[in-house]
Amino acid sequence: MSEIVQLNSEAKLSEHFTLGEMTKSNSHPEVYNIPSHEAIANLKRVCGWLEVLRKRYNERYNACHLEYHPSVMSSGVETSHEISWTSQAAEPSAPRASLGRDDKGEEALGRDDRRGDGRGDKEKPIIINSGYRSPQLNKKIGGVAGSNHLTGCAVDIRVLGMEQLIRYATILLDYADESKQDFDELLIERNRYGAIWLHFAVRPFSNRRKVSFIQA
């Protein structure tokens, strides 16, 4: 009998990001999705960029408020969630997004301070739709062959509309210039239902600094 591998979902890859949220799939929880040590190292590298994104976004834009609109039907694709977002100047009429999970929104809404650090109303988290994908999971959700998700080098980041996506992208591009580090992909992705997200990837080497818009 083959050994059953257990995933320590609470293991921290960085200060604010866990292995669980970088590997979870609610759409196909039955699919084996355990990253290798190499993939975990790649996820940690990506999380370093996400920590910068989280910190700078909160420093610059935390005063902005966003409103939730459950208006987009799910396409069945892992990164194509049942939600769309629009920016508003007023307080949100529904709970704010909480810490990231790949869960079509059920777990990601309504609990700002899940980790009990007292910062729920002060610091906005970065929500991860999809991180590492095993070959089995990538095939199930229709991911492209050779995806950076397969090696733990990519994340799909949930956004609350195009305005927030542009701000996220600007922070990442500025950080790449300032730190003289390269990334592999920064993609604005949109599915046929109109849902959008930011795909960001960093490889250990041979980064292409590809910036593009992808219509699924």
N, C-alpha and C positions, 0 to 999 in steps of 0.2 A: 504494500500500500504506500502510495506517495505521501510525503510529509505535507501537512497543511500549514501554509505560511500565514502567519497573523501579522496584520499591519498595525503599528502603534500610531493610531490616528492623531493622538494628542502631542506627538513629538514635534518640537518647534524647529522649523527650518530657518526662522529668523525671529525677531522680537514679536511680530504681530501675525505671522503666518505659520500654519501647522501643516503637517504631512497629510492629515485627513482632508482638509479643504482643497488640497492640491491633487487629490486622487479620487475624490468622491464622485459617484455618478448615480443620481436618483433615477434616471431614465432606464439604466440597465444595471441595477445593484448586484445582479447575479453573475455579472461578467468579471472574471479574474482581472484585477487591476493593481498588481503589486509591482512597484518600480524597483529596478536594480539599484545597487549602490552608486553606479555611475549616473543613473537618472536622478537619484536623490541629490547628488552633488550638483547636477545641472539645475534642479529646482531651487537649490539654495542660492545659486548664482542669480537666477531670475528674481528670487525674493529680495536680494540685495537692492535691485533696481526698484522693486515694489515698495520697499521701505522708504526710499528717497521720494518716490511718487506720493506716498501717503503723507509723509512729513511736509513736503512742499505744498501739496494741495491744501492741507489743513491750515498752513501758515498764510496762504494767499486767498483762499476762497471759502473758508469755513463759514463765513457770514451768509453765503448764498443758501437759499432754501429750495428744495425740490419736491415735486408732487408726483405721486404714484397714480398711473392710469392703467388698469388691467384691460387693455383694449386690443392686444395682439394675440391671435390664436397660435398655439404651439405648432411648429412644423415637424416635431418629432426629432429634430436634430439637437444634439447635446447643448450647443451654444445658442440655440434659437428658442428663447424662453417665452413664456406666456405673458410677458409684460412689456410695456413701452413706457418711456419717461419723458416728461417735459419740464423745463425749468420754470420756476415761479418765484415771485418776489415775496410771497406771503408764507406763513407757516403751513406745513404740509397738512392735508386733510386726511391722510392715512399715515400709518406708522412709517418711520424712516427705515431705510435699509440697514441691516445689521451686519455682523461679521460674515465673511464670504463662505458660501457653500454652493456646490453645483446641484441645485435642487428646484429649479423652475420657480423659485421665489417663496415657497412655503416656509422654509426655515430662515430665509434671509430677510424677512420682514418683521418689524415690530419689537426687536430686542437689541437696542443699541449697545447695551453694556453687558453682553453675554458673559464676558470673562471677569466681571466684577471689579474692574479696575477704577470705577468711578468716573470714567471719562466718556460715557456714552453720549452726553449732550455737548461735549467739547471737541472731540476728535471723530471725524467721519472715517470709517474703514474703507478699504478697497475690496470690492466684492469680486470673487473669482467664479466665473461660470464653469470653466474647464481648465484643468492643468495637464498632468501626466495622463496619457492614454496607452494602455497595452494594445498590441496589434488586434486582439479580439475586440476590445472596446472601440477602437478606431474604426474597425470594419462595421460594427453594429450601428454606429451613428453616422456612417457615410463620410468619414474623414478622408482626406486625400492621402494617397500613398506617399511615403517619405515625409509626412508631417513632422514638424518640430515637436509636437505634442508627444510623439512616440519615444523621444529621448529625454523628456522632461525639460526641454529647452523653451517651451512656450506656455503662455497662459492666455485665456480669453477673459477680458475684464468687463464686467457689467458696467454700463453707463446709464445715466439718467438723461438721455437725450444728446443731440449733437454738440450742444454747447459744452457739456462736461467732457465729452470725448475729445474735443479740440483742446481743452485745457489740459487733460491728461497727456495727450500727444505732445503738446508744447513743452510740458515739464520734462518728459522723457527725452525729447530731442535736445533741449537745452542742457540737460545733465550729460548726455552723450558728448556734446561739444566741450563742456567745462571739464569733464573728467578725462577727456580724450580716450573714451572707451567706445567700442562699436557694438551695435546690436545687429541682429540678423533681419528681423522683420518688425515693422510697425504698420499694421494693416487696419483700415476701417472696413469692417465686414457688415454686410446687410443681407438678410434672407428675403425670400419672396413675400413674406408677411409684413415686411417693413421693420422688423426688429434689427437693431444695430448693436455692435459691441466692438471693443478694441482688442485686436490680437497683437501680442507683443512677444518677441522671441529673442533670446540671447544664446549663442552657441559658445562652447569653450574656445573655438578658433574658427577661421574662415567665415566671419560674419560679413554679410553683404550690404547691410544698411538699406534694406529694401523698404520703401514707403509707398503704399498704394491703397486704392479703394477696390474692394472685392464684392461683387454682387453674386450671391449664391442663387 
